[in-house]
Structure formats: structure tokens, C-alpha cells
Amino acid sequence: MIAFLIGIAAGLFGGLIGVGGGAVMIPLLVRFFKFSQHQGHGTSLMALVFTGLAGAVTYGLKGSVNLGAAMLLAASAMVTARFGALYAHALPEWQLKRAFGVFLICMALLLLSKPYLAHLAFLPHNVTGWREVAALLAAGVVTGFFSGMMGIGGGSIMVVAMVLLAGFSQHTAQGSSLLAMVPAGGVGAYTHWRLGNVVSRVLPGLILGIVIGTYFGSSLALHLSEAHLRLVFAALLIWLGIRDIRGAARKRMVQSSEFEVQS
């Protein structure tokens, strides 16, 4: 039941702002199931494949998915997702948590800057031409690495890249990112599973909750204005990022104290 409720929360969050919901799921898994940060990332990424599927279907039925953009993002993200997962596995737990918090805040600030960086949106909406293809493939490379490393679907990077660099609307960017994260997240999740970072016993409850929560979150997002949706997206990411950075500092202090006692 706890896993199901966590899945509901992550699905609502992910469907609402067009990401996998890992930013919600990981800290909840760590808190309620006492997972390590690495287990939280691996288990979250495995479950988030289903967030992408459920969310992409909901957005797609409303015409808010660009299939070409999603395919380009996913193609390059699949290549780098494995390396991100391997890098995360090698990091100390507090460093991984701190990196996750900083990452969320950076993505939020970039998105909030959209009205002031209109000159960067020089690419047309349709994915045609080498500049558009190159921009999306490059975004996919970065997305794949951070998806595997952070245990997220990568939607936070994809949405920012599509909105700022390719001129996509917020709704279409979110729908397309949910579709693209399915294959990319799958590669990273498989790597985490091979490394022993996936706790399979909670997956049934998580997945069921995610599918239900994502449907309602995606439906709600399609009824909000783009400006309001962008603000909600950024505010949630900043709050979660600050919380993770503070948590990492506390964890580092605890580990340092334990090391001194052992010495």
C-alpha cells in the first residue's frame, strides 16, 4: 500500500510537469523503505518507464506529442544512459544526493529564464533540418547520462531543451519528453538492475500507482495555461533541489562523524 501511494504521488507529479516523477519517488523510497540513495535511483528509474508510457498516451490523445522529436531524443539518450548509471553507482551516497539537488535547481532556473531568453528559441517547431536534429540529439546525449545517473526519466532536461532551444510549447515538450524517456529510462534501469540497485518487491505497487497518478496528472496539465504550468514546474524543482542539498549536507556530516569515531 505504501508503494502504491508513493506511485500515485510520483505519477501525479510526473504527469503534471512532464517528467518521470523520480524527484518525488526517490526521496519517498529512501524515507519510507530505508533504501540507500543508489537503490532509490535504480528502483525509481525502473518504475518510471511506466510513467512515460502512461503520460505519453494521455498527452498523445490530446495531440501534444511530437513523435519525431521524441524519437531523436530517445535515440541518443539510450547510448549514454548506461554510462550515467555506472557513474552513479561509483559515487558516495551523499555526493549523489547533492548532485541530484543541484541538478534540479539548475533545470528550474533555466526554465524560468525562458521569457528573457526568447532569442535562443531560433529553431522552428517542426523537427526538420540539420540544426533541429542536432539540437535534439545533443539534448538526448545529456539527458541519457543524467537519466541513468539521477534515476529520473530525464524529462526535466528534455522539456527545458525543447522549450528553450527548439521553440516547443510547454505542453508538447512535456508530452514528447514522456514518450522519449521510455527507451532511455529502460536502458538505465537495466544497468541499475545489473548493479543490484533495483528492489523488485516494491515495483508492483509503484507501477500501479504511477499509471493511475500519471493519467490524472497529465489530464490536469492539459487544462492549465503554459505560463502557470512552467511556474509550477520550476517551483517544485527548486523546492525539491534545496531539500536534497540540505539532506546531502546532513548525511555528509553523519558519515564524517562516524569516520572520526572509528578512527
Secondary structure, 3 states (H helix, E strand, C coil): CHHHHHHHHHHHHHHHHCCCCHHHHHHHHHHHHCCCHHHHHHHHHHHHHHHHHHHHHHHHHCCCCCHHHHHHHHHHHHHHHHHHHHHHHHCCHHHHHHHHHHHHHHHHHHHHCHHHCHHHCCCCCCCCCHHHHHHHHHHHHHHHHHHHHHCCCCHHHHHHHHHHCCCCCHHHHHHHHHHHHHHHHHHHHHHHHHCCCCCHHHHHHHHHHHHHHHHHHHHHHCCCCHHHHHHHHHHHHHHHHHHHHHHHHHHHHHHHHHHHHHC
